[in-house]
């Protein structure tokens, strides 16, 4: 037997599509072929088979869309979701027609005073706390990149105030560059000509001398980041519980290898049996806690 390699396809996931359309192949069928639900039946396959929906680092609103589709798709038995890019979540103040908000999802969090999260807060929640801790302990030039990015942001806004929160990645070893070299890589990514931006001015030099303040600011943001990520993840968990599903947040990955290590798992049947094997090498009380948590409304 020759194993068939997985086929990678690109498609847009419509968050408002009916569940049976959600399960259709993203590519249009060929001539003479009719698109069909790959499970073969209105509630799954004819023999009752269902699917597991998995999102690995589902970016921004993709995570929210997957959870909404899970809730209204009877052919999807369970979901396992590791999200990322929280700063790309749509947050309102009001949803657009056909495009529901990515945060908040749950009615409970939506009614919570002060639940709104700024772009800066959501962006900070995406960082790798363990990696940043290593940078602080090691010191050295690697911390320079934070000051470079802050100075570049100031130059971009001075040149074009409409350009904010751009996802620029001038290079992975920015700390090894001089600031003019770094800016020559970053400004074109923002649609700006480096020749028209003063890179050796006294103002730029004064900004670069504030590196210690930038690092202190970033450190405070990193200290608060876990609270922001927790709120986003609990909002998703509460949304699923409000729909009557069994769900839990599982620390599945080592955060030093994958900072987004918390996986949201949910199913239409109790999770205790399905997740029992995950705690075999750990404290058995975790299974008891899971069972108690599922019993709560």
matplotlib code that plots the C-alpha trace (Angstrom):
import matplotlib.pyplot as plt

x = [0.0, 1.2, 0.1, -1.5, 0.1, -2.2, -3.6, -3.3, -6.0, -6.6, -10.1, -12.0, -14.1, -17.4, -18.3, -22.0, -22.2, -24.6, -23.0, -23.5, -21.7, -18.9, -18.1, -18.0, -14.5, -13.1, -12.3, -15.2, -16.0, -14.9, -17.2, -20.1, -19.4, -21.7, -20.3, -21.4, -21.0, -17.9, -19.7, -22.5, -25.5, -27.4, -26.1, -22.9, -22.2, -24.9, -23.2, -23.2, -19.6, -18.6, -15.5, -13.1, -12.5, -8.9, -7.5, -3.7, -2.7, -6.0, -5.3, -7.6, -11.2, -10.6, -10.7, -14.0, -15.5, -14.4, -16.1, -19.3, -19.3, -18.7, -21.7, -24.1, -22.6, -24.1, -21.6, -18.7, -18.4, -15.6, -13.2, -9.5, -8.4, -5.1, -5.5, -3.0, -2.8, -5.2, -4.5, -6.3, -9.6, -12.5, -13.7, -16.4, -17.8, -20.5, -20.3, -20.5, -23.4, -22.4, -19.2, -19.8, -17.2, -14.3, -14.3, -16.2, -18.0, -19.8, -22.8, -21.1, -18.0, -19.9, -21.9, -18.7, -17.8, -14.5, -14.1, -12.9, -9.3, -7.1, -5.0, -1.9, -3.2, -4.2, -0.8, 1.1, -0.9, 0.7, 4.3, 6.4, 6.7, 9.3, 11.5, 11.3, 12.3, 15.4, 16.2, 15.9, 18.1, 20.7, 20.7, 22.9, 22.1, 19.0, 16.8, 17.8, 15.2, 12.4, 13.8, 14.4, 10.8, 9.5, 11.7, 10.6, 7.0, 7.5, 9.1, 6.3, 3.6, 5.5, 5.6, 2.1, -0.2, -2.7, -0.2, -0.6, -0.2, 1.5, 2.8, 6.3, 9.1, 12.3, 14.3, 14.8, 18.2, 17.4, 19.7, 22.7, 22.0, 22.5, 19.3, 19.7, 20.1, 17.1, 15.0, 16.1, 14.5, 11.4, 10.3, 9.7, 7.4, 5.3, 5.3, 7.8, 11.0, 13.9, 15.5, 12.7, 13.0, 15.8, 17.5, 20.6, 18.8, 19.2, 15.6, 16.3, 19.4, 17.4, 14.8, 17.5, 18.9, 15.6, 16.1, 15.9, 12.5, 11.2, 12.4, 10.7, 7.4, 7.6, 8.3, 5.2, 3.2, 4.5, 3.5, -0.1, -0.2, -1.2, -4.2, -5.3, -4.8, -6.7, -9.7, -9.8, -9.6, -12.1, -14.5, -14.3, -14.8, -17.8, -19.3, -19.2, -20.6, -23.4, -24.3, -24.4, -21.1, -18.5, -15.2, -11.9, -8.6, -5.6, -2.0, -0.9, 2.4, 5.6, 5.3, 9.0, 8.5, 5.0, 3.9, 0.2, 0.2, -3.4, -5.7, -9.5, -11.2, -14.9, -17.3, -20.9, -20.4, -18.5, -14.8, -13.6, -13.3, -11.7, -9.1, -8.4, -5.2, -3.7, -3.2, -1.8, 1.7, 0.5, -1.6, -4.8, -6.6, -6.7, -9.2, -11.4, -11.2, -12.2, -15.2, -16.3, -15.8, -18.0, -20.8, -21.1, -23.6]
y = [0.0, 3.5, 6.1, 9.1, 12.4, 15.0, 17.5, 21.2, 23.5, 27.2, 28.5, 31.2, 30.1, 32.0, 32.4, 32.7, 29.8, 26.9, 23.9, 21.7, 24.2, 24.5, 20.8, 21.1, 21.0, 24.5, 23.9, 24.1, 20.7, 19.9, 19.8, 17.4, 17.0, 18.1, 19.4, 17.2, 16.9, 14.6, 12.9, 11.8, 12.6, 15.4, 14.5, 12.8, 9.7, 7.1, 4.9, 7.6, 8.7, 12.2, 14.3, 16.0, 19.7, 20.8, 24.3, 24.5, 28.2, 29.4, 33.0, 35.8, 35.4, 32.0, 30.5, 32.2, 31.0, 27.4, 27.4, 28.9, 26.2, 23.5, 24.7, 24.5, 21.5, 18.2, 16.2, 17.6, 15.5, 17.5, 20.4, 20.9, 24.5, 26.2, 29.9, 32.7, 36.2, 37.7, 41.2, 40.3, 39.5, 41.8, 43.5, 45.9, 48.1, 46.5, 43.5, 44.0, 42.4, 38.8, 39.2, 38.5, 39.7, 37.5, 38.8, 38.6, 35.4, 34.6, 36.5, 36.4, 38.2, 40.6, 41.7, 42.1, 45.8, 46.7, 43.5, 45.5, 44.7, 47.2, 46.2, 46.6, 44.3, 41.6, 41.9, 41.5, 38.3, 36.7, 37.0, 34.2, 35.0, 32.3, 33.5, 37.1, 36.0, 34.4, 37.6, 39.6, 37.2, 37.1, 40.8, 41.8, 43.2, 41.0, 43.5, 46.2, 45.0, 46.3, 49.8, 49.6, 48.6, 51.4, 54.0, 52.7, 53.0, 56.7, 57.4, 55.7, 57.6, 60.9, 60.2, 58.9, 59.1, 56.7, 53.8, 52.2, 48.7, 47.4, 43.8, 44.5, 41.9, 43.5, 40.5, 37.9, 39.2, 42.9, 43.2, 42.5, 45.5, 49.2, 51.2, 52.7, 49.1, 48.0, 51.0, 50.4, 47.0, 48.0, 51.3, 49.7, 47.2, 50.1, 51.6, 54.3, 55.3, 55.3, 58.1, 60.4, 59.6, 61.1, 58.2, 59.9, 62.8, 63.9, 62.9, 59.3, 59.2, 60.5, 57.7, 55.0, 56.2, 55.3, 51.6, 50.9, 52.6, 50.6, 47.3, 48.3, 49.0, 45.7, 43.9, 45.3, 44.3, 40.8, 40.5, 41.4, 39.3, 36.0, 37.7, 38.9, 35.6, 33.9, 36.2, 35.5, 31.7, 31.7, 33.7, 31.0, 28.2, 30.0, 30.5, 26.7, 26.1, 28.5, 26.4, 23.2, 21.6, 19.8, 21.7, 22.2, 24.1, 21.6, 22.7, 20.4, 21.8, 22.8, 26.7, 27.0, 25.3, 26.6, 29.6, 29.1, 25.8, 25.9, 23.9, 24.3, 21.0, 20.5, 17.7, 16.9, 14.1, 14.3, 14.9, 13.0, 9.7, 11.2, 13.1, 10.5, 9.3, 12.8, 12.7, 9.2, 10.6, 13.4, 14.1, 12.0, 14.8, 16.7, 14.2, 14.7, 18.4, 18.0, 16.0, 18.5, 21.4, 19.7, 19.2, 22.9, 24.8]
z = [0.0, -0.8, 1.7, 0.2, 1.2, 2.7, 0.3, 1.4, 0.1, 0.7, 1.3, 3.1, 6.1, 6.1, 9.8, 8.9, 6.5, 7.3, 8.9, 5.8, 3.6, 6.2, 5.6, 1.9, 0.2, -0.2, -3.9, -6.4, -7.9, -11.4, -14.5, -14.0, -10.3, -7.6, -4.3, -1.4, 2.3, 2.7, 5.6, 3.3, 5.5, 7.2, 10.7, 9.8, 7.6, 7.1, 9.7, 12.2, 11.8, 12.9, 12.6, 15.0, 14.2, 14.9, 14.8, 15.3, 15.9, 14.3, 13.8, 15.1, 14.2, 12.6, 16.2, 16.9, 13.5, 14.2, 17.6, 16.1, 13.4, 16.0, 17.9, 15.0, 13.2, 14.5, 12.3, 14.3, 17.5, 19.2, 18.7, 19.8, 19.3, 19.9, 19.0, 18.3, 17.0, 19.5, 18.3, 15.0, 16.8, 15.8, 19.0, 18.0, 19.3, 17.1, 14.8, 11.1, 9.2, 8.5, 10.5, 14.2, 16.7, 17.5, 21.1, 23.3, 22.4, 25.7, 27.0, 30.5, 29.4, 27.2, 30.3, 32.3, 33.0, 31.6, 29.4, 26.4, 25.4, 23.5, 20.6, 22.7, 25.4, 22.9, 21.1, 24.3, 25.1, 22.0, 23.2, 24.6, 28.3, 28.9, 26.1, 27.3, 30.8, 29.3, 27.5, 30.7, 32.7, 30.0, 29.3, 26.4, 23.0, 22.3, 24.3, 21.8, 19.3, 21.5, 21.5, 17.7, 17.1, 19.3, 17.6, 14.2, 15.2, 16.1, 12.8, 10.9, 12.7, 12.1, 8.4, 8.1, 11.2, 9.5, 9.7, 13.1, 14.5, 11.3, 11.5, 10.5, 10.7, 9.5, 10.6, 13.3, 14.3, 14.6, 17.6, 15.5, 13.2, 13.6, 13.8, 10.3, 8.9, 10.8, 9.6, 6.0, 6.3, 8.1, 6.5, 3.0, 4.7, 5.9, 2.4, 3.2, 1.5, 4.0, 2.0, 3.1, 6.8, 9.0, 10.6, 12.1, 13.7, 17.3, 17.9, 16.8, 19.0, 22.0, 21.4, 21.3, 24.6, 26.2, 25.8, 29.5, 29.7, 26.7, 28.3, 31.5, 29.6, 27.7, 31.0, 32.6, 29.5, 29.7, 33.4, 32.5, 29.3, 30.9, 32.5, 29.1, 27.4, 30.3, 29.8, 26.0, 26.5, 29.4, 27.2, 24.6, 27.2, 28.7, 25.3, 24.7, 28.1, 27.5, 24.4, 26.6, 25.6, 27.7, 27.6, 29.3, 28.8, 28.6, 28.9, 26.1, 25.0, 26.7, 26.6, 25.9, 22.5, 21.9, 23.9, 22.9, 24.9, 26.2, 24.0, 24.3, 23.9, 23.7, 22.9, 22.8, 25.4, 28.8, 28.5, 31.6, 29.8, 26.6, 28.6, 31.3, 29.5, 29.6, 33.3, 33.7, 34.4, 36.6, 39.6, 39.5, 41.3, 37.9, 36.6, 39.7, 39.2, 35.6, 36.5, 39.1, 36.7, 34.1, 36.7, 37.2, 35.1]

ax = plt.figure().add_subplot(projection="3d")
ax.plot(x, y, z, "-o")
ax.set_aspect("equal")
plt.show()
